[in-house]
């Protein structure tokens, strides 16, 4: 037991570092961890405890670069606009607290819903399996239609262009499908926004050093719906936490605060339900689940153990998220945002080159150009998720 606690602490510390590193996706970390597994001298369960703790912590910490630097992954990508709006209003600490509470409550409700998920996920998955493409098409039609007017044509065009980008890049022989997502998402959602912001005149915005976030019925409702959304993400391949959050907020209504809590809750509960999917339908839905599938057969007792690890790591991750976020607020108030943005661009491009080489760098530049389309046309960046959804739909149509 002591060994597992130490592995949890170690995983949380590494997750803190990887979460604060711009553009490093948890799936990339899992891939690196899997390649090192044989040399670490840790049994499969112990290594699983370490990686689950790392992943949970990184899901919390990933929101810090998204809030202050605008560097996302697919889980935090569509939360950038609301958090950036709060940042420009001097309310970045509120964004930190909302995403922190969302992540934590998402896991709380996720654990509460686990007994039901044991039965619901297999039934829904096998029922939907032959209709996945049409369900995805219906969800996408809703997202495009909600734009209104001529923006619908822009939304459709952006979805198709990003879809072509996804088909091309995910089939590159030079890089794995996991590695290629780093330059793709860094360009689509990170560098494109940073590049555009550098054109704007920047006036320092003093950040409030105190923000009150009450855990009221509205916030709890957003977190609960986010936990259900995490289950949906586990069943619908290609859909991101942010897209499910947009659909749910459009149907049920939600403020910026509610949307951020919901997206954060979807993000963390999805990581838990991905293990549930591995156990119930033998289908790995996340980097951690894929890694565990490679090194062990996930039985019921191990699933219960990992659920406990999720809970402990979530408490630690929440504490780290709040601690780092408060200090980031103070630091941000004293720095030149344009200078930081230029520095982040340089760091991300350097990391892209070091991890994925010249091919990845070229993909990143192309993705940045595509990522500018919704910004310049004034439509939601959610349509850029065609980069994953189009290849997924083609796969289920037998054309992948």
C-alpha positions as CSV (number, residue, x, y, z in Angstrom):
1,X,0.0,0.0,0.0
2,X,2.8,2.4,0.9
3,X,4.4,1.6,-2.5
4,X,1.2,2.6,-4.3
5,X,1.0,5.9,-2.3
6,X,4.5,6.7,-3.3
7,X,3.8,5.9,-6.9
8,X,0.7,8.1,-6.8
9,X,2.8,11.0,-5.4
10,X,5.5,10.5,-8.1
11,X,2.8,10.4,-10.8
12,X,1.2,13.6,-9.6
13,X,4.6,15.4,-9.6
14,X,5.4,14.3,-13.1
15,X,1.9,15.2,-14.2
16,X,2.4,18.7,-12.8
17,X,5.5,19.1,-14.9
18,X,4.0,17.7,-18.1
19,X,0.8,19.6,-17.6
20,X,2.7,22.9,-17.4
21,X,4.8,22.1,-20.5
22,X,3.0,23.8,-23.4
23,X,1.6,21.4,-26.0
24,X,2.6,18.1,-24.3
25,X,-0.5,15.9,-24.5
26,X,-1.1,13.2,-22.0
27,X,-1.3,10.6,-24.8
28,X,2.3,11.5,-25.8
29,X,3.4,11.1,-22.2
30,X,1.7,7.7,-22.1
31,X,3.5,6.7,-25.3
32,X,6.9,7.7,-23.8
33,X,6.0,5.9,-20.5
34,X,5.1,2.7,-22.4
35,X,8.4,2.7,-24.2
36,X,10.3,3.0,-20.9
37,X,8.1,0.5,-19.0
38,X,10.4,-2.5,-19.5
39,X,13.4,-0.6,-18.0
40,X,11.7,0.7,-14.9
41,X,11.6,-2.5,-12.8
42,X,7.9,-1.8,-11.7
43,X,5.2,-4.4,-12.1
44,X,2.2,-3.7,-14.4
45,X,-0.2,-2.7,-11.6
46,X,2.3,-0.3,-10.0
47,X,3.1,1.2,-13.4
48,X,-0.6,1.6,-14.0
49,X,-1.0,3.4,-10.6
50,X,1.8,5.8,-11.6
51,X,0.4,6.6,-15.1
52,X,-3.2,7.0,-13.9
53,X,-2.0,9.5,-11.2
54,X,0.0,11.3,-13.8
55,X,-2.9,11.5,-16.3
56,X,-5.4,12.7,-13.7
57,X,-3.1,15.4,-12.5
58,X,-2.3,16.5,-16.0
59,X,-6.0,16.8,-16.8
60,X,-6.2,19.4,-14.0
61,X,-2.9,21.3,-14.8
62,X,-3.5,21.4,-18.6
63,X,-6.0,24.2,-18.0
64,X,-3.3,26.5,-16.7
65,X,-1.4,26.9,-20.0
66,X,-4.8,27.0,-21.8
67,X,-5.9,29.9,-19.5
68,X,-2.7,32.0,-19.5
69,X,-0.9,31.0,-22.6
70,X,-3.6,29.7,-25.0
71,X,-1.8,26.4,-25.7
72,X,-4.4,23.6,-25.7
73,X,-4.9,19.9,-26.4
74,X,-8.2,18.4,-27.7
75,X,-9.6,18.4,-24.1
76,X,-9.0,22.1,-23.4
77,X,-9.0,23.5,-26.9
78,X,-12.5,24.9,-27.1
79,X,-12.3,26.3,-23.5
80,X,-9.7,28.8,-24.7
81,X,-12.2,31.4,-25.9
82,X,-14.2,31.6,-22.6
83,X,-11.1,31.5,-20.4
84,X,-9.5,34.2,-22.6
85,X,-12.5,36.4,-22.2
86,X,-12.2,36.1,-18.4
87,X,-8.5,36.8,-18.7
88,X,-9.2,40.0,-20.6
89,X,-11.7,41.0,-17.9
90,X,-9.1,40.5,-15.2
91,X,-10.9,37.3,-13.9
92,X,-8.3,34.7,-14.7
93,X,-8.4,33.4,-11.1
94,X,-12.1,32.8,-11.5
95,X,-11.2,30.7,-14.6
96,X,-8.7,28.8,-12.5
97,X,-11.2,28.0,-9.8
98,X,-14.0,27.1,-12.2
99,X,-11.9,24.6,-14.1
100,X,-10.4,23.2,-10.9
101,X,-13.9,22.7,-9.3
102,X,-15.1,21.3,-12.6
103,X,-12.3,18.7,-12.8
104,X,-12.8,17.6,-9.2
105,X,-16.6,17.4,-9.3
106,X,-16.5,15.6,-12.6
107,X,-14.6,12.8,-10.9
108,X,-16.9,12.9,-7.9
109,X,-20.0,12.5,-10.0
110,X,-18.1,10.1,-12.3
111,X,-17.4,7.8,-9.3
112,X,-21.1,8.1,-8.2
113,X,-22.2,7.0,-11.7
114,X,-19.8,4.1,-12.1
115,X,-22.1,1.4,-10.9
116,X,-24.7,2.5,-13.6
117,X,-21.9,2.9,-16.2
118,X,-21.0,-0.8,-15.8
119,X,-24.3,-1.7,-17.4
120,X,-25.1,1.4,-19.5
121,X,-21.8,1.7,-21.5
122,X,-22.0,-1.8,-23.0
123,X,-25.7,-1.6,-23.9
124,X,-25.4,1.9,-25.5
125,X,-22.1,1.0,-27.3
126,X,-23.4,-2.2,-28.9
127,X,-26.7,-0.5,-29.8
128,X,-25.0,2.5,-31.4
129,X,-22.1,0.7,-33.0
130,X,-23.9,0.3,-36.4
131,X,-25.2,3.9,-36.2
132,X,-22.1,5.8,-35.0
133,X,-21.6,7.6,-38.2
134,X,-25.2,8.9,-38.3
135,X,-25.1,10.0,-34.6
136,X,-21.9,11.9,-35.3
137,X,-23.4,13.5,-38.4
138,X,-26.5,14.6,-36.4
139,X,-24.3,16.1,-33.7
140,X,-22.2,17.9,-36.4
141,X,-25.2,19.2,-38.2
142,X,-26.5,20.7,-34.9
143,X,-23.1,22.4,-34.3
144,X,-23.0,23.9,-37.8
145,X,-26.7,24.9,-37.8
146,X,-26.4,26.8,-34.5
147,X,-24.0,29.3,-36.2
148,X,-26.8,30.9,-38.2
149,X,-26.9,32.7,-41.5
150,X,-23.9,32.7,-43.9
151,X,-21.7,31.6,-41.0
152,X,-23.1,28.1,-41.6
153,X,-21.3,27.9,-44.9
154,X,-18.1,29.0,-43.2
155,X,-18.5,26.4,-40.5
156,X,-19.1,23.7,-43.0
157,X,-16.1,24.8,-45.1
158,X,-13.8,24.9,-42.0
159,X,-15.1,21.5,-40.9
160,X,-14.3,19.9,-44.3
161,X,-10.9,21.6,-44.6
162,X,-9.8,20.5,-41.1
163,X,-11.2,17.0,-41.9
164,X,-8.9,16.8,-45.0
165,X,-6.1,18.0,-42.8
166,X,-6.9,15.1,-40.4
167,X,-7.1,12.5,-43.1
168,X,-3.8,13.5,-44.6
169,X,-1.8,14.0,-41.3
170,X,-3.1,10.9,-39.5
171,X,-2.0,8.7,-42.5
172,X,1.5,10.1,-42.6
173,X,4.0,7.2,-42.4
174,X,6.7,9.4,-40.9
175,X,4.9,9.9,-37.6
176,X,2.5,7.9,-35.4
177,X,-1.1,9.0,-35.0
178,X,-0.3,9.9,-31.4
179,X,2.7,12.0,-32.2
180,X,1.1,13.9,-35.0
181,X,-1.7,15.3,-32.8
182,X,0.9,17.5,-31.0
183,X,1.8,19.7,-34.0
184,X,-1.8,19.5,-35.3
185,X,-3.5,20.8,-32.1
186,X,-0.7,23.2,-31.3
187,X,-1.3,24.8,-34.7
188,X,-5.1,24.6,-34.9
189,X,-5.9,25.9,-31.4
190,X,-2.7,27.3,-29.9
191,X,-0.4,29.1,-32.3
192,X,-3.2,30.4,-34.5
193,X,-4.8,32.2,-31.6
194,X,-1.4,33.5,-30.3
195,X,-0.4,34.7,-33.8
196,X,-3.7,36.6,-34.2
197,X,-3.4,38.1,-30.8
198,X,0.1,39.5,-31.6
199,X,-1.6,41.7,-34.2
200,X,-3.7,43.3,-31.6
201,X,-2.7,46.2,-29.4
202,X,-2.2,44.7,-25.9
203,X,-2.9,46.7,-22.8
204,X,-1.9,45.0,-19.5
205,X,-5.1,43.9,-17.7
206,X,-4.7,43.9,-13.9
207,X,-5.9,40.5,-12.7
208,X,-8.1,40.2,-9.6
209,X,-6.3,38.3,-6.8
210,X,-9.5,37.2,-5.2
211,X,-12.4,35.4,-6.8
212,X,-15.4,33.8,-5.1
213,X,-16.8,30.7,-6.7
214,X,-19.8,29.2,-4.8
215,X,-20.5,25.5,-5.3
216,X,-24.2,26.1,-5.8
217,X,-26.9,24.1,-7.6
218,X,-25.9,25.6,-11.0
219,X,-22.3,24.6,-10.6
220,X,-23.2,21.1,-9.3
221,X,-25.6,20.7,-12.2
222,X,-23.0,21.6,-14.8
223,X,-20.5,19.2,-13.2
224,X,-23.1,16.4,-13.1
225,X,-24.0,16.9,-16.7
226,X,-20.3,17.0,-17.5
227,X,-19.9,13.6,-15.9
228,X,-22.7,12.2,-18.1
229,X,-21.0,13.9,-21.0
230,X,-17.8,12.1,-20.1
231,X,-19.6,8.9,-20.5
232,X,-20.9,10.0,-23.9
233,X,-17.4,10.9,-25.1
234,X,-16.4,7.4,-24.2
235,X,-19.0,6.0,-26.5
236,X,-18.8,8.5,-29.4
237,X,-15.4,8.2,-31.0
238,X,-13.9,11.5,-32.4
239,X,-16.0,13.8,-30.3
240,X,-14.0,16.0,-27.9
241,X,-15.0,17.0,-24.3
242,X,-15.5,20.6,-25.5
243,X,-17.9,19.6,-28.3
244,X,-20.0,17.5,-26.1
245,X,-20.0,20.5,-23.6
246,X,-21.2,22.9,-26.4
247,X,-24.0,20.5,-27.4
248,X,-25.2,20.0,-23.8
249,X,-25.0,23.7,-23.0
250,X,-26.9,24.6,-26.2
251,X,-29.7,22.1,-25.2
252,X,-29.9,22.7,-21.5
253,X,-28.6,26.3,-21.4
254,X,-25.4,27.4,-19.7
255,X,-23.3,30.5,-18.9
256,X,-19.6,30.8,-19.4
257,X,-19.1,29.6,-15.9
258,X,-21.3,26.6,-16.4
259,X,-19.6,25.8,-19.7
260,X,-16.1,25.8,-18.2
261,X,-17.2,23.6,-15.3
262,X,-18.9,21.2,-17.7
263,X,-16.0,20.9,-20.1
264,X,-13.6,20.4,-17.1
265,X,-15.9,17.7,-15.7
266,X,-16.2,16.0,-19.0
267,X,-12.4,16.0,-19.4
268,X,-11.7,14.2,-16.1
269,X,-14.7,11.9,-16.0
270,X,-13.9,10.8,-19.6
271,X,-10.5,9.6,-18.4
272,X,-12.2,7.4,-15.8
273,X,-14.8,6.1,-18.1
274,X,-12.1,5.2,-20.6
275,X,-10.9,2.6,-18.2
276,X,-14.6,1.5,-17.7
277,X,-14.8,1.1,-21.5
278,X,-11.7,-1.0,-21.5
279,X,-13.1,-3.2,-18.9
280,X,-16.7,-3.6,-20.2
281,X,-16.3,-3.4,-24.0
282,X,-12.6,-4.1,-24.4
283,X,-12.2,-0.8,-26.2
284,X,-9.5,1.6,-25.1
285,X,-10.6,5.3,-25.5
286,X,-7.6,7.1,-24.1
287,X,-3.8,7.0,-24.0
288,X,-3.8,5.6,-20.5
289,X,-6.3,2.9,-21.4
290,X,-4.3,1.9,-24.5
291,X,-1.1,1.7,-22.4
292,X,-2.9,-0.5,-19.8
293,X,-4.3,-2.7,-22.5
294,X,-0.7,-3.4,-23.7
295,X,0.7,-4.4,-20.3
296,X,-2.2,-6.1,-18.4
297,X,-5.6,-7.6,-18.5
298,X,-7.8,-5.2,-16.6
299,X,-9.9,-7.2,-14.1
300,X,-12.6,-6.0,-11.7
301,X,-10.3,-5.8,-8.6
302,X,-7.7,-3.7,-10.5
303,X,-10.5,-1.5,-11.8
304,X,-11.5,-0.8,-8.2
305,X,-7.9,-0.1,-7.3
306,X,-7.5,2.4,-10.1
307,X,-10.8,4.1,-9.1
308,X,-9.3,4.7,-5.7
309,X,-6.1,6.0,-7.4
310,X,-8.3,8.4,-9.4
311,X,-9.8,9.8,-6.2
312,X,-6.5,10.3,-4.3
313,X,-4.8,11.8,-7.4
314,X,-7.7,14.1,-8.0
315,X,-7.4,15.6,-4.5
316,X,-3.7,16.2,-5.1
317,X,-4.2,17.5,-8.6
318,X,-6.9,19.9,-7.4
319,X,-4.6,21.3,-4.7
320,X,-1.8,21.7,-7.2
321,X,-4.1,23.3,-9.8
322,X,-5.2,26.0,-7.3
323,X,-1.7,26.6,-5.9
324,X,-0.1,27.0,-9.3
325,X,-3.1,29.0,-10.7
326,X,-2.9,31.6,-7.9
327,X,0.7,32.2,-8.5
328,X,0.2,32.3,-12.3
329,X,-2.3,35.1,-11.7
330,X,0.2,37.2,-9.8
331,X,3.0,36.5,-12.3
332,X,0.7,37.3,-15.3
333,X,-0.1,40.8,-13.9
334,X,3.6,41.7,-14.0
335,X,4.6,40.5,-17.5
336,X,4.3,41.7,-21.1
337,X,1.7,39.4,-22.7
338,X,3.0,40.0,-26.2
339,X,6.5,39.1,-25.1
340,X,5.2,35.9,-23.4
341,X,3.1,35.0,-26.4
342,X,6.1,35.3,-28.7
343,X,8.1,33.2,-26.2
344,X,5.4,30.5,-26.1
345,X,5.4,30.4,-29.9
346,X,9.1,29.9,-29.9
347,X,9.0,27.2,-27.2
348,X,6.1,25.3,-28.9
349,X,7.8,25.3,-32.3
350,X,11.0,24.1,-30.7
351,X,9.2,21.3,-29.0
352,X,7.4,20.4,-32.1
353,X,10.7,20.1,-34.0
354,X,12.4,18.2,-31.2
355,X,9.5,15.7,-30.9
356,X,8.3,15.3,-34.5
357,X,11.1,16.8,-36.6
358,X,10.7,18.7,-39.9
359,X,7.6,16.8,-40.8
360,X,5.8,17.8,-37.6
361,X,7.0,21.4,-38.0
362,X,5.5,21.6,-41.5
363,X,2.2,20.1,-40.2
364,X,2.2,22.6,-37.4
365,X,2.6,25.6,-39.8
366,X,-0.2,24.2,-42.1
367,X,-2.4,23.6,-39.0
368,X,-1.9,27.2,-37.9
369,X,-3.0,28.5,-41.2
370,X,-6.2,26.4,-41.0
371,X,-6.7,27.4,-37.4
372,X,-6.8,31.1,-38.5
373,X,-9.9,30.5,-40.6
374,X,-12.6,30.4,-37.9
375,X,-10.9,33.4,-36.1
376,X,-11.0,35.5,-39.3
377,X,-14.5,34.4,-40.3
378,X,-16.0,34.8,-36.8
379,X,-17.3,31.3,-36.3
380,X,-16.7,28.8,-33.5
381,X,-13.4,27.0,-33.4
382,X,-15.3,23.8,-32.5
383,X,-15.6,23.0,-36.3
384,X,-11.8,22.5,-36.4
385,X,-12.5,19.2,-34.6
386,X,-13.3,17.8,-38.0
387,X,-9.6,17.0,-37.9
388,X,-10.5,14.0,-35.8
389,X,-14.2,13.4,-36.6
390,X,-13.9,13.1,-40.4
391,X,-11.2,10.3,-40.2
392,X,-13.3,8.6,-37.5
393,X,-16.4,8.7,-39.8
394,X,-14.5,7.4,-42.7
395,X,-13.1,4.5,-40.5
396,X,-16.6,3.5,-39.5
397,X,-17.8,3.7,-43.2
398,X,-15.0,1.3,-44.0
399,X,-13.0,3.9,-45.9
400,X,-10.3,4.6,-43.3
